[in-house]
Amino acid sequence: MIERFELGGLYLVTPRRFGDDRGFFAETWNRKVFEAAGIEIDFVQDNHSVSAKSGTVRGLHFQAPPHAQAKLVRCGRGSLLDVTVDIRKGSPSYGKWAAVELSAENGKQLLIPAGFAHGFVTRAPDTEIVYKCSAYYNQGAEGALRWNCPDIGIDWGIEEAAGISPKDAAAPCLADFESPFTYGDC
């Protein structure tokens, strides 16, 4: 099932699971199913990240054009709160955020278009996040917003991050940020 979020371009994807006493099978990506829903993305890279501690924050990250990435994010083990922020200049939802609980148990996925910053906080130890990207990693195109920026006001559900990289901690707030994205161009 593919459902639209209120923030334009975000989709919650809930693959059907076929299970028995051995476990389950789920098809997590099928180009024909997504195209039938009006979503045409050519994924070129898969990423896999593990966070050892519960409460670890990663993000809010993006890649600037022409290396902008759409992502299809899921949790392979554990649980996380996946967060996105619309950073498309001129968008009716610029600076607004959305979050969804992704877990190995619920099997939900979040489709994030280019023009959104992305981050997550882990809810369980040894949480794995697995995601597809529509563009290859490009170090020169990396960008970030501060995870706890008061201009955005994300409710991460934690008092303090258990772990955050120095680069993420030094990222700018929205008020000090010049977005490389324009609404309608992504």
DRENTIVO-692774 format. One record per residue (C-alpha): residue number from 1; chain; x, y, z. Coordinates in nm, 4 decimals. Layout:
// DRENTIVO-692774
REC    i  ch         x         y         z
REC  NUM   A         X         Y         Z
...
***
This chain:
// DRENTIVO-692774
REC    i  ch         x         y         z
REC    1   A    0.0000    0.0000    0.0000
REC    2   A    0.1293    0.3473   -0.0922
REC    3   A   -0.0107    0.6490    0.0964
REC    4   A    0.0640    1.0190    0.0441
REC    5   A    0.1776    1.2387    0.3321
REC    6   A    0.0503    1.5934    0.3763
REC    7   A    0.3987    1.7246    0.2880
REC    8   A    0.4091    1.7094   -0.0906
REC    9   A    0.6093    1.4251   -0.2384
REC   10   A    0.6421    1.2080    0.0738
REC   11   A    0.4899    0.8605    0.0674
REC   12   A    0.4415    0.5942    0.3335
REC   13   A    0.4869    0.2505    0.1780
REC   14   A    0.3613   -0.0608    0.3554
REC   15   A    0.4611   -0.3741    0.1640
REC   16   A    0.2440   -0.6822    0.1984
REC   17   A    0.4004   -0.9512    0.4123
REC   18   A    0.3429   -1.3200    0.3585
REC   19   A    0.4229   -1.5082    0.6748
REC   20   A    0.4103   -1.8405    0.8481
REC   21   A    0.5849   -2.0022    1.1442
REC   22   A    0.9233   -1.9606    0.9684
REC   23   A    0.8940   -1.5828    0.9356
REC   24   A    0.7802   -1.3677    0.6425
REC   25   A    0.8503   -1.2605    0.2854
REC   26   A    0.7943   -0.9039    0.1594
REC   27   A    0.8634   -0.7349   -0.1721
REC   28   A    1.0126   -0.3979   -0.0685
REC   29   A    1.0655   -0.2468   -0.4147
REC   30   A    0.8895   -0.3107   -0.7438
REC   31   A    0.9263   -0.0518   -1.0205
REC   32   A    0.5900   -0.1462   -1.1806
REC   33   A    0.3972   -0.1026   -0.8525
REC   34   A    0.5518    0.2392   -0.7895
REC   35   A    0.4992    0.3530   -1.1506
REC   36   A    0.1315    0.2500   -1.1243
REC   37   A    0.1111    0.4892   -0.8267
REC   38   A    0.2656    0.7688   -1.0374
REC   39   A    0.6123    0.7393   -0.8819
REC   40   A    0.8985    0.7062   -1.1286
REC   41   A    1.2397    0.6807   -0.9659
REC   42   A    1.5547    0.5132   -1.0882
REC   43   A    1.7417    0.3929   -0.7805
REC   44   A    2.1174    0.3535   -0.8326
REC   45   A    2.2629    0.2878   -0.4862
REC   46   A    2.1668    0.0991   -0.1684
REC   47   A    2.2976    0.2039    0.1752
REC   48   A    2.2966    0.0169    0.5066
REC   49   A    2.3689    0.1795    0.8430
REC   50   A    2.3831    0.0293    1.1938
REC   51   A    2.3605    0.2355    1.5129
REC   52   A    2.4758    0.0546    1.8270
REC   53   A    2.2959    0.2703    2.0857
REC   54   A    1.9321    0.3618    2.1278
REC   55   A    1.8901    0.7405    2.0966
REC   56   A    2.1570    0.7798    1.8267
REC   57   A    2.0719    1.0674    1.5908
REC   58   A    2.1904    1.0827    1.2304
REC   59   A    2.1036    1.3787    1.0103
REC   60   A    1.9446    1.5940    0.8879
REC   61   A    2.1242    1.5231    0.5570
REC   62   A    2.0741    1.5939    0.1870
REC   63   A    2.2726    1.6121   -0.1359
REC   64   A    2.2480    1.9311   -0.3398
REC   65   A    2.1623    1.9371   -0.7111
REC   66   A    2.2752    1.8101   -0.9525
REC   67   A    2.3433    1.5159   -0.7177
REC   68   A    2.0132    1.5396   -0.5254
REC   69   A    1.8788    1.2095   -0.3965
REC   70   A    1.5353    1.0638   -0.3471
REC   71   A    1.5416    0.7848   -0.0859
REC   72   A    1.3312    0.4815   -0.0007
REC   73   A    1.4032    0.4132    0.3673
REC   74   A    1.3213    0.1084    0.5805
REC   75   A    1.4331   -0.0463    0.9075
REC   76   A    1.5972   -0.3885    0.8801
REC   77   A    1.6377   -0.4485    1.2547
REC   78   A    1.5243   -0.2591    1.5616
REC   79   A    1.3212    0.0607    1.5476
REC   80   A    1.3725    0.4245    1.4529
REC   81   A    1.1889    0.7520    1.4103
REC   82   A    1.2529    0.8658    1.0537
REC   83   A    1.2320    1.2433    1.0027
REC   84   A    1.2192    1.4635    0.6926
REC   85   A    1.2164    1.8409    0.6497
REC   86   A    1.0989    2.0196    0.3347
REC   87   A    1.3856    2.2469    0.2238
REC   88   A    1.2493    2.3493   -0.1182
REC   89   A    1.2457    2.7305   -0.1411
REC   90   A    0.8956    2.8503   -0.2310
REC   91   A    0.7258    2.5310   -0.1135
REC   92   A    0.4030    2.5790    0.0846
REC   93   A    0.5535    2.3408    0.3415
REC   94   A    0.9075    2.4873    0.3510
REC   95   A    1.0663    2.4213    0.6915
REC   96   A    0.7916    2.1827    0.7980
REC   97   A    0.8772    1.8321    0.9105
REC   98   A    0.7176    1.4888    0.9109
REC   99   A    0.8142    1.1784    1.1050
REC  100   A    0.7179    0.8134    1.0972
REC  101   A    0.8101    0.5177    1.3148
REC  102   A    0.9885    0.2545    1.1052
REC  103   A    1.0660   -0.0832    1.2574
REC  104   A    1.1601   -0.4328    1.1530
REC  105   A    0.8265   -0.5358    1.3005
REC  106   A    0.5965   -0.2917    1.1145
REC  107   A    0.7843   -0.3191    0.7814
REC  108   A    0.6869    0.0361    0.6783
REC  109   A    0.9020    0.2404    0.4422
REC  110   A    0.9279    0.6126    0.3770
REC  111   A    0.9780    0.7470    0.0246
REC  112   A    1.1541    1.0828    0.0502
REC  113   A    1.1873    1.2968   -0.2648
REC  114   A    1.4824    1.5201   -0.3500
REC  115   A    1.4468    1.8572   -0.1794
REC  116   A    1.4006    1.7168    0.1702
REC  117   A    1.6583    1.6844    0.4487
REC  118   A    1.6531    1.3409    0.6114
REC  119   A    1.7501    1.2094    0.9531
REC  120   A    1.6547    0.9558    1.2160
REC  121   A    1.6849    0.8640    1.5818
REC  122   A    1.7174    0.5014    1.6869
REC  123   A    1.4649    0.3581    1.9340
REC  124   A    1.6479    0.0289    2.0002
REC  125   A    2.0109   -0.0872    2.0236
REC  126   A    2.1746   -0.2208    1.7061
REC  127   A    1.9138   -0.0630    1.4805
REC  128   A    1.9714   -0.1076    1.1078
REC  129   A    1.8461    0.1347    0.8453
REC  130   A    1.8491    0.0280    0.4813
REC  131   A    1.7740    0.2691    0.1998
REC  132   A    1.7804    0.3096   -0.1748
REC  133   A    1.9085    0.6326   -0.3349
REC  134   A    1.8295    0.7818   -0.6760
REC  135   A    2.1769    0.9380   -0.7156
REC  136   A    2.5251    0.8251   -0.6266
REC  137   A    2.6963    0.9608   -0.3164
REC  138   A    2.8884    1.2810   -0.3885
REC  139   A    3.0931    1.4246   -0.1026
REC  140   A    3.1029    1.7729   -0.2580
REC  141   A    2.7217    1.7869   -0.2676
REC  142   A    2.6701    1.6926    0.1002
REC  143   A    2.4623    1.9263    0.3116
REC  144   A    2.2942    1.9221    0.6499
REC  145   A    2.0625    2.1056    0.8850
REC  146   A    2.1040    2.0922    1.2629
REC  147   A    1.8965    1.8070    1.4050
REC  148   A    1.7729    2.0107    1.7035
REC  149   A    1.7178    2.3426    1.5257
REC  150   A    1.4545    2.5427    1.7181
REC  151   A    1.3399    2.7047    1.3885
REC  152   A    1.2078    2.3626    1.2832
REC  153   A    1.1057    2.2246    1.6248
REC  154   A    1.1216    1.8514    1.5561
REC  155   A    0.9943    1.6316    1.8377
REC  156   A    1.2536    1.3529    1.8341
REC  157   A    1.1090    1.1945    2.1470
REC  158   A    1.4426    1.2159    2.3320
REC  159   A    1.5915    1.4592    2.5818
REC  160   A    1.9468    1.4230    2.4547
REC  161   A    2.1125    1.2371    2.1672
REC  162   A    2.3088    0.9258    2.2677
REC  163   A    2.5434    0.9882    1.9791
REC  164   A    2.5796    1.2527    1.7096
REC  165   A    2.8660    1.3241    1.4720
REC  166   A    3.0640    1.6488    1.5036
REC  167   A    2.9583    1.7381    1.1471
REC  168   A    2.5874    1.6971    1.2338
REC  169   A    2.6292    1.8943    1.5578
REC  170   A    2.7872    2.1853    1.3637
REC  171   A    2.5204    2.1972    1.0884
REC  172   A    2.3339    2.5293    1.0522
REC  173   A    1.9793    2.6057    1.1638
REC  174   A    1.7113    2.6845    0.9076
REC  175   A    1.7404    3.0625    0.9636
REC  176   A    2.1115    3.0496    0.8662
REC  177   A    2.0614    2.8127    0.5736
REC  178   A    2.0469    2.8903    0.2003
REC  179   A    1.8676    2.5996    0.0370
REC  180   A    1.9979    2.4744   -0.2982
REC  181   A    1.6459    2.3456   -0.3824
REC  182   A    1.3567    2.5335   -0.5417
REC  183   A    0.9984    2.4120   -0.5269
REC  184   A    0.8915    2.2773   -0.8637
REC  185   A    1.2473    2.2005   -0.9776
REC  186   A    1.2856    1.8752   -0.7815
***
